[in-house]
């Protein structure tokens, strides 16, 4: 049964260790324990051996001086030999052999001295104490079975030999004592065998338990690693980085050890995925992450993936310039990687990154504040054209806490009437009539302070408030202008976020139906200069708007890098040429550039609207070029709906006679 259990235990450990290898491992693992057990056992055995001198005194007192002398000699000799072997770092087998030999020597010396007694009757019974020595080698010590068996056989032979040579004892007594000795040998040897098997089984179970524990610990470490590691890049994930941030923040709190946070975003990565596919996109992220890891390590910094194509880097900030230098090194390293991205819209043909930098300051009260500031700096870097870095400047009003106040105001702007619309006329240059108006949004704070659209529109887009504001603008235009017949056409600027929002076209359809307005009277201006990925969601939304009959205009043409792509994919009703081209017409080169753009658009068959008409010369030049429509401060400034028919719009006839 024990053998089966042992073999089962071996099988559960695994196929990598054979039975022989396990035996060797058992011997190696038990080496130190065996020597300790044998040393303790022999010291106790010697003490008991010497204490038994009292029985010699009781039963064979006439030779007690000899037995005690023998006991002392053997006991002291055994201890000295044992300690010498341990001092020389002998193997456990050698120590056990010495101990077993000492037990046999103790038995033999006692037997030889005791048999000299004249008290024959007492000694004939006293001889049975020889079985104690046999029991000791099998049961008291932890000898291996072969050694215990050999020592037991030797002990038994000594006992039987002594019986044979002890003449005064009757043969019957000799047979009885011999049978007793043999019985002790059989039973104690069997028990020793079982004990050794049990020890081996305990070893196997302990080994299996340790292996299972080690495997569990490894699995735990692996799970912990997986839970803290981004599966694609191998960098620390957001969970691990959040813990790192807490650690850095605690050091900042306790020791005022400043640190900086860099948010790194791969430029135009969604467009990269659309053009090259997600597998190439993953390879790109892996290459960039490995490069960032290398740079971070050289700067003694922590890098992690914060989500999507965004990475976060935490670095000790020894001085204010260090974070900027690190950000510059990152931007330069990614450019030098020269990972191809030939479908970008900004003329760059390789992957680049934008970096937002923030750092702890005396007034920093929460770690989330550092992340928020780095995010705002990253947003500013992207708005600045990408492939650059921006360090958060708490003194810059556009990046200060004012933006948080604006974000809070935007949440309540519609409810509290803090947002309004003004309208800028669009005049037909041939007829002089007002063809339509462009709706422009305005915002004021609770204290009455006016906020520039250049400040609150980016905040609205970043926070998502632009969706609700955009729908409010569409509804207001339909109700106040189109449903009342105040103008024939009104245009509303639409954000990329709105075009990607599910249900946008459905909302437009419902609003048009509610106020009984035909779709052709409502135009949506898409600004070329902002980031607007050409994907199926956007194209589908624009197609849905066109099916409603709504007009679609392309605003600020010439300021971005996607205008030609949009002209190829979408049939625009009107294209608004950015004011910068008109204002450059004071040079021949500028005039030629504007004429080239006009020629391109006429070949596409779209209406042309020129923005930025601010002087009579601008107006006359547009008449000369045969432009359809014009818009600008010279024609009419933005004004509330009630002033559209007042003196805000200069009579066109007067303009032409100047």
Secondary structure as the mmCIF struct_conf table of DSSP 4:
data_model
#
loop_
_struct_conf.conf_type_id
_struct_conf.id
_struct_conf.beg_label_comp_id
_struct_conf.beg_label_asym_id
_struct_conf.beg_label_seq_id
_struct_conf.end_label_comp_id
_struct_conf.end_label_asym_id
_struct_conf.end_label_seq_id
HELX_RH_AL_P HELX_RH_AL_P1 UNK A 2 UNK A 13
TURN_TY1_P TURN_TY1_P1 UNK A 15 UNK A 16
BEND BEND1 UNK A 17 UNK A 17
HELX_RH_AL_P HELX_RH_AL_P2 UNK A 19 UNK A 29
TURN_TY1_P TURN_TY1_P2 UNK A 30 UNK A 30
HELX_RH_AL_P HELX_RH_AL_P3 UNK A 31 UNK A 51
TURN_TY1_P TURN_TY1_P3 UNK A 52 UNK A 52
HELX_RH_AL_P HELX_RH_AL_P4 UNK A 53 UNK A 59
HELX_RH_3T_P HELX_RH_3T_P1 UNK A 61 UNK A 63
HELX_RH_AL_P HELX_RH_AL_P5 UNK A 64 UNK A 87
TURN_TY1_P TURN_TY1_P4 UNK A 88 UNK A 89
HELX_RH_AL_P HELX_RH_AL_P6 UNK A 92 UNK A 114
TURN_TY1_P TURN_TY1_P5 UNK A 115 UNK A 116
BEND BEND2 UNK A 118 UNK A 118
HELX_RH_AL_P HELX_RH_AL_P7 UNK A 120 UNK A 126
HELX_RH_3T_P HELX_RH_3T_P2 UNK A 127 UNK A 129
HELX_RH_AL_P HELX_RH_AL_P8 UNK A 130 UNK A 135
HELX_RH_PI_P HELX_RH_PI_P1 UNK A 136 UNK A 140
BEND BEND3 UNK A 141 UNK A 141
HELX_RH_AL_P HELX_RH_AL_P9 UNK A 145 UNK A 165
TURN_TY1_P TURN_TY1_P6 UNK A 167 UNK A 168
BEND BEND4 UNK A 169 UNK A 169
HELX_RH_AL_P HELX_RH_AL_P10 UNK A 171 UNK A 227
TURN_TY1_P TURN_TY1_P7 UNK A 228 UNK A 228
STRN STRN1 UNK A 229 UNK A 229
TURN_TY1_P TURN_TY1_P8 UNK A 231 UNK A 233
BEND BEND5 UNK A 235 UNK A 235
STRN STRN2 UNK A 236 UNK A 236
HELX_RH_AL_P HELX_RH_AL_P11 UNK A 238 UNK A 255
STRN STRN3 UNK A 259 UNK A 266
TURN_TY1_P TURN_TY1_P9 UNK A 267 UNK A 268
HELX_RH_AL_P HELX_RH_AL_P12 UNK A 269 UNK A 276
HELX_RH_AL_P HELX_RH_AL_P13 UNK A 278 UNK A 298
TURN_TY1_P TURN_TY1_P10 UNK A 299 UNK A 300
STRN STRN4 UNK A 301 UNK A 307
TURN_TY1_P TURN_TY1_P11 UNK A 308 UNK A 309
STRN STRN5 UNK A 310 UNK A 316
BEND BEND6 UNK A 318 UNK A 319
HELX_RH_AL_P HELX_RH_AL_P14 UNK A 320 UNK A 337
TURN_TY1_P TURN_TY1_P12 UNK A 338 UNK A 338
STRN STRN6 UNK A 340 UNK A 340
TURN_TY1_P TURN_TY1_P13 UNK A 342 UNK A 343
BEND BEND7 UNK A 345 UNK A 347
STRN STRN7 UNK A 350 UNK A 350
STRN STRN8 UNK A 353 UNK A 359
TURN_TY1_P TURN_TY1_P14 UNK A 362 UNK A 363
HELX_RH_AL_P HELX_RH_AL_P15 UNK A 367 UNK A 383
TURN_TY1_P TURN_TY1_P15 UNK A 384 UNK A 385
BEND BEND8 UNK A 386 UNK A 388
STRN STRN9 UNK A 389 UNK A 391
TURN_TY1_P TURN_TY1_P16 UNK A 394 UNK A 395
TURN_TY1_P TURN_TY1_P17 UNK A 397 UNK A 399
BEND BEND9 UNK A 400 UNK A 400
TURN_TY1_P TURN_TY1_P18 UNK A 401 UNK A 401
HELX_RH_AL_P HELX_RH_AL_P16 UNK A 402 UNK A 412
TURN_TY1_P TURN_TY1_P19 UNK A 413 UNK A 417
STRN STRN10 UNK A 419 UNK A 428
TURN_TY1_P TURN_TY1_P20 UNK A 429 UNK A 431
STRN STRN11 UNK A 434 UNK A 444
TURN_TY1_P TURN_TY1_P21 UNK A 446 UNK A 447
BEND BEND10 UNK A 448 UNK A 448
STRN STRN12 UNK A 450 UNK A 451
HELX_RH_AL_P HELX_RH_AL_P17 UNK A 453 UNK A 463
TURN_TY1_P TURN_TY1_P22 UNK A 464 UNK A 464
HELX_RH_AL_P HELX_RH_AL_P18 UNK A 465 UNK A 477
HELX_RH_PI_P HELX_RH_PI_P2 UNK A 478 UNK A 482
TURN_TY1_P TURN_TY1_P23 UNK A 483 UNK A 485
BEND BEND11 UNK A 486 UNK A 486
BEND BEND12 UNK A 488 UNK A 488
STRN STRN13 UNK A 490 UNK A 494
HELX_RH_AL_P HELX_RH_AL_P19 UNK A 496 UNK A 500
BEND BEND13 UNK A 501 UNK A 501
TURN_TY1_P TURN_TY1_P24 UNK A 502 UNK A 503
HELX_RH_AL_P HELX_RH_AL_P20 UNK A 504 UNK A 515
TURN_TY1_P TURN_TY1_P25 UNK A 516 UNK A 516
HELX_RH_3T_P HELX_RH_3T_P3 UNK A 519 UNK A 521
STRN STRN14 UNK A 522 UNK A 527
TURN_TY1_P TURN_TY1_P26 UNK A 528 UNK A 529
BEND BEND14 UNK A 530 UNK A 530
HELX_RH_AL_P HELX_RH_AL_P21 UNK A 536 UNK A 547
TURN_TY1_P TURN_TY1_P27 UNK A 548 UNK A 549
STRN STRN15 UNK A 551 UNK A 557
TURN_TY1_P TURN_TY1_P28 UNK A 558 UNK A 558
BEND BEND15 UNK A 559 UNK A 561
HELX_RH_AL_P HELX_RH_AL_P22 UNK A 563 UNK A 569
BEND BEND16 UNK A 573 UNK A 573
STRN STRN16 UNK A 574 UNK A 577
HELX_RH_AL_P HELX_RH_AL_P23 UNK A 579 UNK A 583
TURN_TY1_P TURN_TY1_P29 UNK A 584 UNK A 586
BEND BEND17 UNK A 587 UNK A 587
HELX_RH_AL_P HELX_RH_AL_P24 UNK A 588 UNK A 604
TURN_TY1_P TURN_TY1_P30 UNK A 605 UNK A 605
STRN STRN17 UNK A 607 UNK A 610
BEND BEND18 UNK A 615 UNK A 615
HELX_RH_AL_P HELX_RH_AL_P25 UNK A 616 UNK A 625
TURN_TY1_P TURN_TY1_P31 UNK A 626 UNK A 626
BEND BEND19 UNK A 628 UNK A 628
STRN STRN18 UNK A 629 UNK A 630
BEND BEND20 UNK A 632 UNK A 632
TURN_TY1_P TURN_TY1_P32 UNK A 633 UNK A 635
STRN STRN19 UNK A 636 UNK A 636
STRN STRN20 UNK A 639 UNK A 639
HELX_RH_3T_P HELX_RH_3T_P4 UNK A 641 UNK A 643
TURN_TY1_P TURN_TY1_P33 UNK A 644 UNK A 648
STRN STRN21 UNK A 649 UNK A 649
HELX_RH_AL_P HELX_RH_AL_P26 UNK A 652 UNK A 657
#
